[in-house]
């Protein structure tokens, strides 16, 4: 099993201009692009960058905010446990067009957590 297939936690970073951020992160810190997804106008809406065995994902959002994506084996069961424990579910469990089944919740401090089957 490769380190990529065992990854389970991915930081999510929000940027005002993801394309400019990608260029900066490559030049300044040595990150490399893993994948880029653009909308119909060519604007980056989601990107993934790597450094060694680490990976993070990012897109357009309020700069300086972040969240965490966690890959789980059974998002339905995970969702049910989170709801029963009182987590605020702000994006319901759903199948995504990129093949993941996931949901999003906030913890007691309002931090955003995304759980699903997506593994870049």
Biopython code that builds the backbone (N, CA, C, O; Angstrom):
import numpy as np
from Bio.PDB.StructureBuilder import StructureBuilder

atoms = [
    (1, "UNK", "N", (0.849, -1.170, 0.000)),
    (1, "UNK", "CA", (0.000, 0.000, 0.000)),
    (1, "UNK", "C", (0.896, 1.234, 0.000)),
    (1, "UNK", "O", (1.826, 1.321, 0.802)),
    (2, "UNK", "N", (0.628, 2.186, -0.885)),
    (2, "UNK", "CA", (1.441, 3.399, -0.963)),
    (2, "UNK", "C", (0.972, 4.407, 0.069)),
    (2, "UNK", "O", (-0.137, 4.302, 0.593)),
    (3, "UNK", "N", (1.821, 5.385, 0.361)),
    (3, "UNK", "CA", (1.443, 6.413, 1.327)),
    (3, "UNK", "C", (0.226, 7.196, 0.846)),
    (3, "UNK", "O", (-0.578, 7.645, 1.663)),
    (4, "UNK", "N", (0.077, 7.366, -0.475)),
    (4, "UNK", "CA", (-1.067, 8.093, -0.999)),
    (4, "UNK", "C", (-2.375, 7.382, -0.705)),
    (4, "UNK", "O", (-3.376, 8.038, -0.417)),
    (5, "UNK", "N", (-2.393, 6.067, -0.769)),
    (5, "UNK", "CA", (-3.637, 5.342, -0.538)),
    (5, "UNK", "C", (-3.999, 5.299, 0.943)),
    (5, "UNK", "O", (-5.141, 4.987, 1.280)),
    (6, "UNK", "N", (-3.060, 5.602, 1.832)),
    (6, "UNK", "CA", (-3.324, 5.603, 3.267)),
    (6, "UNK", "C", (-3.655, 6.985, 3.808)),
    (6, "UNK", "O", (-4.032, 7.109, 4.973)),
    (7, "UNK", "N", (-3.526, 8.023, 2.998)),
    (7, "UNK", "CA", (-3.852, 9.371, 3.467)),
    (7, "UNK", "C", (-5.300, 9.422, 3.916)),
    (7, "UNK", "O", (-6.177, 8.855, 3.264)),
    (8, "UNK", "N", (-5.551, 10.090, 5.014)),
    (8, "UNK", "CA", (-6.929, 10.243, 5.465)),
    (8, "UNK", "C", (-7.278, 11.674, 5.835)),
    (8, "UNK", "O", (-8.463, 12.007, 5.880)),
    (9, "UNK", "N", (-6.302, 12.538, 6.104)),
    (9, "UNK", "CA", (-6.592, 13.895, 6.536)),
    (9, "UNK", "C", (-5.976, 14.892, 5.561)),
    (9, "UNK", "O", (-4.784, 14.829, 5.258)),
    (10, "UNK", "N", (-6.808, 15.814, 5.073)),
    (10, "UNK", "CA", (-6.394, 16.803, 4.084)),
    (10, "UNK", "C", (-6.818, 18.197, 4.552)),
    (10, "UNK", "O", (-8.016, 18.466, 4.631)),
    (11, "UNK", "N", (-5.881, 19.084, 4.863)),
    (11, "UNK", "CA", (-6.263, 20.463, 5.179)),
    (11, "UNK", "C", (-6.913, 21.121, 3.957)),
    (11, "UNK", "O", (-6.530, 20.852, 2.819)),
    (12, "UNK", "N", (-7.891, 21.979, 4.209)),
    (12, "UNK", "CA", (-8.575, 22.741, 3.168)),
    (12, "UNK", "C", (-8.281, 24.217, 3.402)),
    (12, "UNK", "O", (-8.584, 24.753, 4.468)),
    (13, "UNK", "N", (-7.692, 24.873, 2.408)),
    (13, "UNK", "CA", (-7.295, 26.265, 2.523)),
    (13, "UNK", "C", (-8.142, 27.105, 1.566)),
    (13, "UNK", "O", (-8.345, 26.719, 0.415)),
    (14, "UNK", "N", (-8.634, 28.249, 2.038)),
    (14, "UNK", "CA", (-9.397, 29.158, 1.191)),
    (14, "UNK", "C", (-8.515, 30.304, 0.718)),
    (14, "UNK", "O", (-7.728, 30.851, 1.491)),
    (15, "UNK", "N", (-8.648, 30.665, -0.554)),
    (15, "UNK", "CA", (-7.829, 31.714, -1.173)),
    (15, "UNK", "C", (-8.714, 32.677, -1.952)),
    (15, "UNK", "O", (-9.755, 32.285, -2.481)),
    (16, "UNK", "N", (-8.298, 33.934, -2.019)),
    (16, "UNK", "CA", (-9.013, 34.910, -2.837)),
    (16, "UNK", "C", (-8.812, 34.610, -4.318)),
    (16, "UNK", "O", (-9.729, 34.773, -5.124)),
    (17, "UNK", "N", (-7.597, 34.167, -4.671)),
    (17, "UNK", "CA", (-7.259, 33.869, -6.060)),
    (17, "UNK", "C", (-6.447, 32.567, -6.080)),
    (17, "UNK", "O", (-5.219, 32.601, -6.001)),
    (18, "UNK", "N", (-7.131, 31.422, -6.184)),
    (18, "UNK", "CA", (-6.421, 30.143, -6.132)),
    (18, "UNK", "C", (-5.300, 30.000, -7.163)),
    (18, "UNK", "O", (-4.259, 29.421, -6.852)),
    (19, "UNK", "N", (-5.484, 30.510, -8.373)),
    (19, "UNK", "CA", (-4.442, 30.386, -9.397)),
    (19, "UNK", "C", (-3.175, 31.122, -8.967)),
    (19, "UNK", "O", (-2.071, 30.593, -9.103)),
    (20, "UNK", "N", (-3.329, 32.334, -8.450)),
    (20, "UNK", "CA", (-2.165, 33.092, -7.979)),
    (20, "UNK", "C", (-1.532, 32.406, -6.775)),
    (20, "UNK", "O", (-0.308, 32.371, -6.648)),
    (21, "UNK", "N", (-2.368, 31.859, -5.890)),
    (21, "UNK", "CA", (-1.848, 31.164, -4.719)),
    (21, "UNK", "C", (-1.033, 29.939, -5.118)),
    (21, "UNK", "O", (0.018, 29.670, -4.537)),
    (22, "UNK", "N", (-1.518, 29.200, -6.110)),
    (22, "UNK", "CA", (-0.787, 28.019, -6.576)),
    (22, "UNK", "C", (0.601, 28.413, -7.069)),
    (22, "UNK", "O", (1.592, 27.764, -6.734)),
    (23, "UNK", "N", (0.666, 29.457, -7.851)),
    (23, "UNK", "CA", (1.952, 29.923, -8.386)),
    (23, "UNK", "C", (2.883, 30.326, -7.245)),
    (23, "UNK", "O", (4.059, 29.965, -7.238)),
    (24, "UNK", "N", (2.352, 31.074, -6.285)),
    (24, "UNK", "CA", (3.158, 31.500, -5.146)),
    (24, "UNK", "C", (3.639, 30.313, -4.321)),
    (24, "UNK", "O", (4.820, 30.231, -3.981)),
    (25, "UNK", "N", (2.733, 29.391, -3.998)),
    (25, "UNK", "CA", (3.088, 28.238, -3.167)),
    (25, "UNK", "C", (4.160, 27.370, -3.824)),
    (25, "UNK", "O", (5.003, 26.791, -3.139)),
    (26, "UNK", "N", (4.122, 27.283, -5.143)),
    (26, "UNK", "CA", (5.144, 26.528, -5.867)),
    (26, "UNK", "C", (6.492, 27.246, -5.778)),
    (26, "UNK", "O", (7.506, 26.633, -5.444)),
    (27, "UNK", "N", (6.497, 28.532, -6.074)),
    (27, "UNK", "CA", (7.749, 29.290, -6.080)),
    (27, "UNK", "C", (8.332, 29.480, -4.685)),
    (27, "UNK", "O", (9.539, 29.333, -4.489)),
    (28, "UNK", "N", (7.487, 29.803, -3.723)),
    (28, "UNK", "CA", (7.975, 30.132, -2.385)),
    (28, "UNK", "C", (8.271, 28.925, -1.518)),
    (28, "UNK", "O", (9.239, 28.930, -0.758)),
    (29, "UNK", "N", (7.446, 27.884, -1.623)),
    (29, "UNK", "CA", (7.550, 26.776, -0.678)),
    (29, "UNK", "C", (7.823, 25.415, -1.299)),
    (29, "UNK", "O", (8.009, 24.434, -0.578)),
    (30, "UNK", "N", (7.851, 25.339, -2.624)),
    (30, "UNK", "CA", (8.180, 24.081, -3.276)),
    (30, "UNK", "C", (7.049, 23.092, -3.426)),
    (30, "UNK", "O", (7.300, 21.922, -3.713)),
    (31, "UNK", "N", (5.795, 23.523, -3.240)),
    (31, "UNK", "CA", (4.662, 22.626, -3.472)),
    (31, "UNK", "C", (4.529, 22.365, -4.965)),
    (31, "UNK", "O", (4.924, 23.199, -5.779)),
    (32, "UNK", "N", (3.976, 21.215, -5.329)),
    (32, "UNK", "CA", (3.706, 20.922, -6.736)),
    (32, "UNK", "C", (2.222, 20.627, -6.907)),
    (32, "UNK", "O", (1.560, 20.134, -5.995)),
    (33, "UNK", "N", (1.719, 20.938, -8.088)),
    (33, "UNK", "CA", (0.305, 20.752, -8.378)),
    (33, "UNK", "C", (-0.001, 19.278, -8.607)),
    (33, "UNK", "O", (0.686, 18.599, -9.371)),
    (34, "UNK", "N", (-1.030, 18.799, -7.941)),
    (34, "UNK", "CA", (-1.517, 17.433, -8.140)),
    (34, "UNK", "C", (-2.688, 17.439, -9.108)),
    (34, "UNK", "O", (-2.736, 16.621, -10.027)),
    (35, "UNK", "N", (-3.643, 18.360, -8.911)),
    (35, "UNK", "CA", (-4.762, 18.494, -9.839)),
    (35, "UNK", "C", (-5.391, 19.872, -9.702)),
    (35, "UNK", "O", (-5.293, 20.521, -8.661)),
    (36, "UNK", "N", (-6.042, 20.301, -10.783)),
    (36, "UNK", "CA", (-6.712, 21.596, -10.831)),
    (36, "UNK", "C", (-8.060, 21.403, -11.513)),
    (36, "UNK", "O", (-8.148, 20.753, -12.555)),
    (37, "UNK", "N", (-9.111, 21.971, -10.919)),
    (37, "UNK", "CA", (-10.452, 21.896, -11.492)),
    (37, "UNK", "C", (-10.950, 23.325, -11.683)),
    (37, "UNK", "O", (-10.954, 24.123, -10.745)),
    (38, "UNK", "N", (-11.370, 23.639, -12.911)),
    (38, "UNK", "CA", (-11.811, 24.992, -13.245)),
    (38, "UNK", "C", (-13.279, 24.991, -13.637)),
    (38, "UNK", "O", (-13.827, 23.980, -14.077)),
    (39, "UNK", "N", (-13.904, 26.159, -13.464)),
    (39, "UNK", "CA", (-15.291, 26.293, -13.916)),
    (39, "UNK", "C", (-15.315, 26.633, -15.407)),
    (39, "UNK", "O", (-14.270, 26.662, -16.056)),
    (40, "UNK", "N", (-16.487, 26.884, -15.938)),
    (40, "UNK", "CA", (-16.641, 27.154, -17.370)),
    (40, "UNK", "C", (-15.926, 28.420, -17.832)),
    (40, "UNK", "O", (-15.653, 28.583, -19.022)),
    (41, "UNK", "N", (-15.621, 29.320, -16.891)),
    (41, "UNK", "CA", (-14.921, 30.559, -17.249)),
    (41, "UNK", "C", (-13.402, 30.422, -17.131)),
    (41, "UNK", "O", (-12.667, 31.355, -17.453)),
    (42, "UNK", "N", (-12.939, 29.270, -16.673)),
    (42, "UNK", "CA", (-11.507, 29.054, -16.508)),
    (42, "UNK", "C", (-10.982, 29.386, -15.122)),
    (42, "UNK", "O", (-9.780, 29.292, -14.874)),
    (43, "UNK", "N", (-11.869, 29.774, -14.218)),
    (43, "UNK", "CA", (-11.467, 30.110, -12.850)),
    (43, "UNK", "C", (-11.258, 28.829, -12.039)),
    (43, "UNK", "O", (-12.078, 27.913, -12.100)),
    (44, "UNK", "N", (-10.167, 28.767, -11.285)),
    (44, "UNK", "CA", (-9.878, 27.610, -10.438)),
    (44, "UNK", "C", (-10.902, 27.571, -9.301)),
    (44, "UNK", "O", (-11.038, 28.535, -8.547)),
    (45, "UNK", "N", (-11.618, 26.452, -9.186)),
    (45, "UNK", "CA", (-12.588, 26.289, -8.104)),
    (45, "UNK", "C", (-12.128, 25.263, -7.078)),
    (45, "UNK", "O", (-12.606, 25.257, -5.944)),
    (46, "UNK", "N", (-11.206, 24.402, -7.471)),
    (46, "UNK", "CA", (-10.645, 23.401, -6.557)),
    (46, "UNK", "C", (-9.279, 23.007, -7.090)),
    (46, "UNK", "O", (-9.094, 22.830, -8.294)),
    (47, "UNK", "N", (-8.321, 22.873, -6.174)),
    (47, "UNK", "CA", (-6.987, 22.434, -6.562)),
    (47, "UNK", "C", (-6.400, 21.602, -5.441)),
    (47, "UNK", "O", (-6.815, 21.695, -4.286)),
    (48, "UNK", "N", (-5.434, 20.794, -5.805)),
    (48, "UNK", "CA", (-4.729, 19.959, -4.835)),
    (48, "UNK", "C", (-3.242, 20.113, -5.095)),
    (48, "UNK", "O", (-2.790, 20.031, -6.237)),
    (49, "UNK", "N", (-2.477, 20.338, -4.017)),
    (49, "UNK", "CA", (-1.031, 20.467, -4.136)),
    (49, "UNK", "C", (-0.376, 19.514, -3.149)),
    (49, "UNK", "O", (-0.944, 19.178, -2.110)),
    (50, "UNK", "N", (0.834, 19.084, -3.497)),
    (50, "UNK", "CA", (1.551, 18.119, -2.669)),
    (50, "UNK", "C", (2.948, 18.626, -2.336)),
    (50, "UNK", "O", (3.522, 19.472, -3.023)),
    (51, "UNK", "N", (3.460, 18.068, -1.251)),
    (51, "UNK", "CA", (4.842, 18.266, -0.845)),
    (51, "UNK", "C", (5.237, 16.969, -0.153)),
    (51, "UNK", "O", (4.700, 16.637, 0.903)),
    (52, "UNK", "N", (6.166, 16.241, -0.741)),
    (52, "UNK", "CA", (6.500, 14.926, -0.199)),
    (52, "UNK", "C", (5.273, 14.038, -0.231)),
    (52, "UNK", "O", (4.646, 13.876, -1.278)),
    (53, "UNK", "N", (4.925, 13.458, 0.915)),
    (53, "UNK", "CA", (3.736, 12.600, 0.980)),
    (53, "UNK", "C", (2.508, 13.350, 1.463)),
    (53, "UNK", "O", (1.431, 12.764, 1.570)),
    (54, "UNK", "N", (2.649, 14.648, 1.760)),
    (54, "UNK", "CA", (1.520, 15.444, 2.236)),
    (54, "UNK", "C", (0.745, 16.076, 1.100)),
    (54, "UNK", "O", (1.290, 16.326, 0.025)),
    (55, "UNK", "N", (-0.510, 16.329, 1.339)),
    (55, "UNK", "CA", (-1.370, 16.966, 0.344)),
    (55, "UNK", "C", (-2.349, 17.888, 1.054)),
    (55, "UNK", "O", (-2.800, 17.599, 2.163)),
    (56, "UNK", "N", (-2.676, 19.009, 0.397)),
    (56, "UNK", "CA", (-3.761, 19.848, 0.867)),
    (56, "UNK", "C", (-4.619, 20.229, -0.327)),
    (56, "UNK", "O", (-4.183, 20.153, -1.476)),
    (57, "UNK", "N", (-5.846, 20.639, -0.036)),
    (57, "UNK", "CA", (-6.788, 21.033, -1.070)),
    (57, "UNK", "C", (-7.197, 22.473, -0.801)),
    (57, "UNK", "O", (-7.214, 22.916, 0.347)),
    (58, "UNK", "N", (-7.529, 23.205, -1.863)),
    (58, "UNK", "CA", (-7.991, 24.564, -1.661)),
    (58, "UNK", "C", (-8.836, 25.044, -2.817)),
    (58, "UNK", "O", (-8.899, 24.431, -3.883)),
    (59, "UNK", "N", (-9.488, 26.177, -2.559)),
    (59, "UNK", "CA", (-10.333, 26.787, -3.562)),
    (59, "UNK", "C", (-10.658, 28.207, -3.171)),
    (59, "UNK", "O", (-10.030, 28.773, -2.276)),
    (60, "UNK", "N", (-11.640, 28.789, -3.841)),
    (60, "UNK", "CA", (-12.021, 30.163, -3.578)),
    (60, "UNK", "C", (-12.850, 30.226, -2.304)),
    (60, "UNK", "O", (-13.798, 29.461, -2.125)),
    (61, "UNK", "N", (-12.486, 31.130, -1.439)),
    (61, "UNK", "CA", (-13.209, 31.314, -0.187)),
    (61, "UNK", "C", (-12.624, 32.474, 0.565)),
    (61, "UNK", "O", (-11.721, 33.147, 0.068)),
    (62, "UNK", "N", (-13.121, 32.719, 1.755)),
    (62, "UNK", "CA", (-12.622, 33.821, 2.577)),
    (62, "UNK", "C", (-11.173, 33.533, 2.962)),
    (62, "UNK", "O", (-10.907, 32.572, 3.684)),
    (63, "UNK", "N", (-10.232, 34.356, 2.487)),
    (63, "UNK", "CA", (-8.819, 34.128, 2.807)),
    (63, "UNK", "C", (-8.593, 34.079, 4.316)),
    (63, "UNK", "O", (-9.221, 34.808, 5.084)),
    (64, "UNK", "N", (-7.689, 33.209, 4.711)),
    (64, "UNK", "CA", (-7.363, 33.084, 6.120)),
    (64, "UNK", "C", (-8.237, 32.105, 6.872)),
    (64, "UNK", "O", (-8.026, 31.872, 8.062)),
    (65, "UNK", "N", (-9.225, 31.524, 6.188)),
    (65, "UNK", "CA", (-10.052, 30.506, 6.834)),
    (65, "UNK", "C", (-9.646, 29.147, 6.284)),
    (65, "UNK", "O", (-9.143, 29.032, 5.166)),
    (66, "UNK", "N", (-9.873, 28.143, 7.079)),
    (66, "UNK", "CA", (-9.513, 26.804, 6.632)),
    (66, "UNK", "C", (-10.446, 25.792, 7.276)),
    (66, "UNK", "O", (-11.246, 26.127, 8.150)),
    (67, "UNK", "N", (-10.330, 24.562, 6.834)),
    (67, "UNK", "CA", (-11.130, 23.464, 7.353)),
    (67, "UNK", "C", (-10.306, 22.192, 7.178)),
    (67, "UNK", "O", (-9.151, 22.249, 6.758)),
    (68, "UNK", "N", (-10.894, 21.059, 7.496)),
    (68, "UNK", "CA", (-10.200, 19.782, 7.355)),
    (68, "UNK", "C", (-11.129, 18.802, 6.660)),
    (68, "UNK", "O", (-12.310, 18.706, 6.995)),
    (69, "UNK", "N", (-10.582, 18.068, 5.680)),
    (69, "UNK", "CA", (-11.310, 16.977, 5.032)),
    (69, "UNK", "C", (-10.718, 15.669, 5.553)),
    (69, "UNK", "O", (-9.500, 15.498, 5.588)),
    (70, "UNK", "N", (-11.591, 14.753, 5.956)),
    (70, "UNK", "CA", (-11.148, 13.459, 6.469)),
    (70, "UNK", "C", (-11.800, 12.360, 5.634)),
    (70, "UNK", "O", (-13.024, 12.289, 5.530)),
    (71, "UNK", "N", (-10.972, 11.507, 5.045)),
    (71, "UNK", "CA", (-11.483, 10.370, 4.276)),
    (71, "UNK", "C", (-11.904, 9.274, 5.244)),
    (71, "UNK", "O", (-11.129, 8.860, 6.106)),
    (72, "UNK", "N", (-13.144, 8.807, 5.092)),
    (72, "UNK", "CA", (-13.682, 7.754, 5.953)),
    (72, "UNK", "C", (-14.220, 6.619, 5.084)),
    (72, "UNK", "O", (-14.596, 6.831, 3.931)),
    (73, "UNK", "N", (-14.252, 5.440, 5.639)),
    (73, "UNK", "CA", (-14.716, 4.269, 4.902)),
    (73, "UNK", "C", (-16.233, 4.248, 4.731)),
    (73, "UNK", "O", (-16.728, 3.869, 3.670)),
    (74, "UNK", "N", (-16.981, 4.652, 5.768)),
    (74, "UNK", "CA", (-18.447, 4.576, 5.738)),
    (74, "UNK", "C", (-19.037, 5.924, 6.149)),
    (74, "UNK", "O", (-19.349, 6.131, 7.322)),
    (75, "UNK", "N", (-19.191, 6.839, 5.193)),
    (75, "UNK", "CA", (-19.680, 8.172, 5.558)),
    (75, "UNK", "C", (-21.101, 8.177, 6.121)),
    (75, "UNK", "O", (-21.440, 9.059, 6.911)),
    (76, "UNK", "N", (-21.928, 7.223, 5.738)),
    (76, "UNK", "CA", (-23.296, 7.176, 6.262)),
    (76, "UNK", "C", (-23.285, 6.919, 7.770)),
    (76, "UNK", "O", (-23.952, 7.619, 8.532)),
    (77, "UNK", "N", (-22.529, 5.918, 8.186)),
    (77, "UNK", "CA", (-22.435, 5.604, 9.614)),
    (77, "UNK", "C", (-21.753, 6.747, 10.363)),
    (77, "UNK", "O", (-22.171, 7.110, 11.463)),
    (78, "UNK", "N", (-20.716, 7.305, 9.772)),
    (78, "UNK", "CA", (-19.990, 8.409, 10.399)),
    (78, "UNK", "C", (-20.928, 9.595, 10.612)),
    (78, "UNK", "O", (-20.931, 10.201, 11.684)),
    (79, "UNK", "N", (-21.718, 9.924, 9.600)),
    (79, "UNK", "CA", (-22.700, 11.006, 9.657)),
    (79, "UNK", "C", (-23.694, 10.780, 10.787)),
    (79, "UNK", "O", (-23.996, 11.698, 11.550)),
    (80, "UNK", "N", (-24.200, 9.557, 10.892)),
    (80, "UNK", "CA", (-25.202, 9.246, 11.911)),
    (80, "UNK", "C", (-24.641, 9.419, 13.318)),
    (80, "UNK", "O", (-25.327, 9.933, 14.201)),
    (81, "UNK", "N", (-23.403, 8.994, 13.531)),
    (81, "UNK", "CA", (-22.757, 9.152, 14.840)),
    (81, "UNK", "C", (-22.559, 10.634, 15.150)),
    (81, "UNK", "O", (-22.829, 11.082, 16.264)),
    (82, "UNK", "N", (-22.087, 11.393, 14.159)),
    (82, "UNK", "CA", (-21.859, 12.831, 14.355)),
    (82, "UNK", "C", (-23.164, 13.550, 14.712)),
    (82, "UNK", "O", (-23.198, 14.358, 15.640)),
    (83, "UNK", "N", (-24.223, 13.254, 13.980)),
    (83, "UNK", "CA", (-25.522, 13.883, 14.256)),
    (83, "UNK", "C", (-26.005, 13.514, 15.658)),
    (83, "UNK", "O", (-26.473, 14.378, 16.400)),
    (84, "UNK", "N", (-25.893, 12.244, 16.020)),
    (84, "UNK", "CA", (-26.339, 11.799, 17.340)),
    (84, "UNK", "C", (-25.545, 12.470, 18.460)),
    (84, "UNK", "O", (-26.068, 12.677, 19.556)),
    (85, "UNK", "N", (-24.294, 12.808, 18.188)),
    (85, "UNK", "CA", (-23.450, 13.463, 19.190)),
    (85, "UNK", "C", (-23.695, 14.971, 19.249)),
    (85, "UNK", "O", (-23.109, 15.660, 20.084)),
    (86, "UNK", "N", (-24.550, 15.483, 18.378)),
    (86, "UNK", "CA", (-24.894, 16.892, 18.404)),
    (86, "UNK", "C", (-24.120, 17.780, 17.458)),
    (86, "UNK", "O", (-24.198, 19.004, 17.564)),
    (87, "UNK", "N", (-23.366, 17.192, 16.526)),
    (87, "UNK", "CA", (-22.636, 18.009, 15.557)),
    (87, "UNK", "C", (-23.626, 18.770, 14.686)),
    (87, "UNK", "O", (-24.681, 18.249, 14.325)),
    (88, "UNK", "N", (-23.274, 20.007, 14.353)),
    (88, "UNK", "CA", (-24.097, 20.808, 13.447)),
    (88, "UNK", "C", (-23.772, 20.402, 12.015)),
    (88, "UNK", "O", (-22.704, 20.734, 11.500)),
    (89, "UNK", "N", (-24.682, 19.693, 11.376)),
    (89, "UNK", "CA", (-24.494, 19.270, 9.985)),
    (89, "UNK", "C", (-24.937, 20.429, 9.101)),
    (89, "UNK", "O", (-26.118, 20.777, 9.086)),
    (90, "UNK", "N", (-23.997, 21.037, 8.356)),
    (90, "UNK", "CA", (-24.381, 22.165, 7.509)),
    (90, "UNK", "C", (-24.396, 21.820, 6.031)),
    (90, "UNK", "O", (-24.857, 22.621, 5.217)),
    (91, "UNK", "N", (-23.905, 20.654, 5.670)),
    (91, "UNK", "CA", (-24.081, 20.132, 4.311)),
    (91, "UNK", "C", (-24.407, 18.653, 4.459)),
    (91, "UNK", "O", (-23.579, 17.852, 4.894)),
    (92, "UNK", "N", (-25.620, 18.320, 4.091)),
    (92, "UNK", "CA", (-26.106, 16.959, 4.298)),
    (92, "UNK", "C", (-25.339, 15.933, 3.465)),
    (92, "UNK", "O", (-24.733, 16.260, 2.445)),
    (93, "UNK", "N", (-25.382, 14.721, 3.917)),
    (93, "UNK", "CA", (-24.765, 13.584, 3.249)),
    (93, "UNK", "C", (-25.300, 13.477, 1.830)),
    (93, "UNK", "O", (-26.513, 13.465, 1.617)),
    (94, "UNK", "N", (-24.382, 13.399, 0.849)),
    (94, "UNK", "CA", (-24.806, 13.337, -0.553)),
    (94, "UNK", "C", (-23.704, 12.745, -1.423)),
    (94, "UNK", "O", (-22.521, 12.821, -1.092)),
    (95, "UNK", "N", (-24.115, 12.157, -2.534)),
    (95, "UNK", "CA", (-23.169, 11.681, -3.543)),
    (95, "UNK", "C", (-22.744, 12.878, -4.381)),
    (95, "UNK", "O", (-23.587, 13.651, -4.834)),
    (96, "UNK", "N", (-21.436, 13.035, -4.590)),
    (96, "UNK", "CA", (-20.896, 14.157, -5.338)),
    (96, "UNK", "C", (-20.582, 13.733, -6.769)),
    (96, "UNK", "O", (-20.378, 12.549, -7.038)),
    (97, "UNK", "N", (-20.542, 14.703, -7.691)),
    (97, "UNK", "CA", (-20.279, 14.378, -9.097)),
    (97, "UNK", "C", (-18.853, 13.900, -9.336)),
    (97, "UNK", "O", (-18.567, 13.345, -10.397)),
    (98, "UNK", "N", (-17.947, 14.100, -8.375)),
    (98, "UNK", "CA", (-16.566, 13.630, -8.509)),
    (98, "UNK", "C", (-16.355, 12.262, -7.857)),
    (98, "UNK", "O", (-15.221, 11.806, -7.711)),
    (99, "UNK", "N", (-17.459, 11.611, -7.466)),
    (99, "UNK", "CA", (-17.388, 10.238, -7.003)),
    (99, "UNK", "C", (-17.387, 10.039, -5.502)),
    (99, "UNK", "O", (-17.442, 8.899, -5.040)),
    (100, "UNK", "N", (-17.327, 11.086, -4.741)),
    (100, "UNK", "CA", (-17.315, 10.953, -3.287)),
    (100, "UNK", "C", (-18.734, 10.942, -2.733)),
    (100, "UNK", "O", (-19.661, 11.468, -3.349)),
    (101, "UNK", "N", (-18.884, 10.347, -1.590)),
    (101, "UNK", "CA", (-20.105, 10.486, -0.795)),
    (101, "UNK", "C", (-19.653, 11.172, 0.476)),
    (101, "UNK", "O", (-18.824, 10.629, 1.207)),
    (102, "UNK", "N", (-20.181, 12.361, 0.760)),
    (102, "UNK", "CA", (-19.672, 13.091, 1.909)),
    (102, "UNK", "C", (-20.698, 14.031, 2.525)),
    (102, "UNK", "O", (-21.792, 14.233, 1.997)),
    (103, "UNK", "N", (-20.307, 14.595, 3.660)),
    (103, "UNK", "CA", (-21.115, 15.580, 4.371)),
    (103, "UNK", "C", (-20.168, 16.532, 5.089)),
    (103, "UNK", "O", (-18.964, 16.283, 5.160)),
    (104, "UNK", "N", (-20.715, 17.623, 5.621)),
    (104, "UNK", "CA", (-19.896, 18.594, 6.340)),
    (104, "UNK", "C", (-20.588, 18.994, 7.639)),
    (104, "UNK", "O", (-21.813, 19.103, 7.705)),
    (105, "UNK", "N", (-19.773, 19.209, 8.666)),
    (105, "UNK", "CA", (-20.290, 19.553, 9.986)),
    (105, "UNK", "C", (-19.377, 20.566, 10.662)),
    (105, "UNK", "O", (-18.225, 20.749, 10.269)),
    (106, "UNK", "N", (-19.912, 21.216, 11.679)),
    (106, "UNK", "CA", (-19.108, 22.119, 12.502)),
    (106, "UNK", "C", (-18.946, 21.509, 13.892)),
    (106, "UNK", "O", (-19.847, 20.853, 14.416)),
    (107, "UNK", "N", (-17.771, 21.745, 14.469)),
    (107, "UNK", "CA", (-17.545, 21.297, 15.836)),
    (107, "UNK", "C", (-18.058, 22.358, 16.808)),
    (107, "UNK", "O", (-18.686, 23.326, 16.379)),
    (108, "UNK", "N", (-17.805, 22.196, 18.093)),
    (108, "UNK", "CA", (-18.325, 23.112, 19.104)),
    (108, "UNK", "C", (-17.824, 24.540, 18.945)),
    (108, "UNK", "O", (-18.487, 25.478, 19.390)),
    (109, "UNK", "N", (-16.661, 24.722, 18.316)),
    (109, "UNK", "CA", (-16.087, 26.049, 18.123)),
    (109, "UNK", "C", (-16.385, 26.629, 16.748)),
    (109, "UNK", "O", (-15.895, 27.708, 16.415)),
    (110, "UNK", "N", (-17.183, 25.927, 15.945)),
    (110, "UNK", "CA", (-17.539, 26.416, 14.616)),
    (110, "UNK", "C", (-16.565, 26.031, 13.522)),
    (110, "UNK", "O", (-16.743, 26.446, 12.377)),
    (111, "UNK", "N", (-15.524, 25.238, 13.841)),
    (111, "UNK", "CA", (-14.595, 24.773, 12.818)),
    (111, "UNK", "C", (-15.314, 23.819, 11.872)),
    (111, "UNK", "O", (-16.146, 23.016, 12.294)),
    (112, "UNK", "N", (-14.980, 23.918, 10.581)),
    (112, "UNK", "CA", (-15.635, 23.073, 9.582)),
    (112, "UNK", "C", (-14.848, 21.794, 9.356)),
    (112, "UNK", "O", (-13.626, 21.809, 9.213)),
    (113, "UNK", "N", (-15.579, 20.685, 9.327)),
    (113, "UNK", "CA", (-15.025, 19.352, 9.090)),
    (113, "UNK", "C", (-15.820, 18.705, 7.971)),
    (113, "UNK", "O", (-17.051, 18.683, 8.003)),
    (114, "UNK", "N", (-15.117, 18.180, 6.986)),
    (114, "UNK", "CA", (-15.732, 17.482, 5.856)),
    (114, "UNK", "C", (-15.323, 16.026, 5.940)),
    (114, "UNK", "O", (-14.145, 15.723, 6.130)),
    (115, "UNK", "N", (-16.282, 15.119, 5.801)),
    (115, "UNK", "CA", (-16.026, 13.682, 5.881)),
    (115, "UNK", "C", (-16.601, 13.008, 4.652)),
    (115, "UNK", "O", (-17.748, 13.260, 4.282)),
    (116, "UNK", "N", (-15.806, 12.142, 4.010)),
    (116, "UNK", "CA", (-16.298, 11.448, 2.836)),
    (116, "UNK", "C", (-15.324, 10.429, 2.309)),
    (116, "UNK", "O", (-14.298, 10.139, 2.924)),
    (117, "UNK", "N", (-15.659, 9.898, 1.171)),
    (117, "UNK", "CA", (-14.868, 8.803, 0.582)),
    (117, "UNK", "C", (-13.806, 9.275, -0.403)),
    (117, "UNK", "O", (-13.017, 8.463, -0.888)),
    (118, "UNK", "N", (-13.769, 10.576, -0.710)),
    (118, "UNK", "CA", (-12.809, 11.092, -1.685)),
    (118, "UNK", "C", (-11.374, 10.945, -1.175)),
    (118, "UNK", "O", (-11.054, 11.349, -0.057)),
    (119, "UNK", "N", (-10.533, 10.368, -2.001)),
    (119, "UNK", "CA", (-9.102, 10.245, -1.715)),
    (119, "UNK", "C", (-8.342, 10.619, -2.994)),
    (119, "UNK", "O", (-8.205, 9.802, -3.905)),
    (120, "UNK", "N", (-7.848, 11.871, -3.050)),
    (120, "UNK", "CA", (-7.141, 12.315, -4.260)),
    (120, "UNK", "C", (-5.958, 11.424, -4.600)),
    (120, "UNK", "O", (-5.265, 11.667, -5.588)),
]
sb = StructureBuilder()
sb.init_structure("model")
sb.init_model(0)
sb.init_chain("A")
sb.init_seg("    ")
for serial, (resi, resn, name, xyz) in enumerate(atoms, 1):
    if name == "N":
        sb.init_residue(resn, " ", resi, " ")
    sb.init_atom(name, np.array(xyz, "f"), 0.0, 1.0, " ", f" {name:<3s}", serial, name[0])
structure = sb.get_structure()
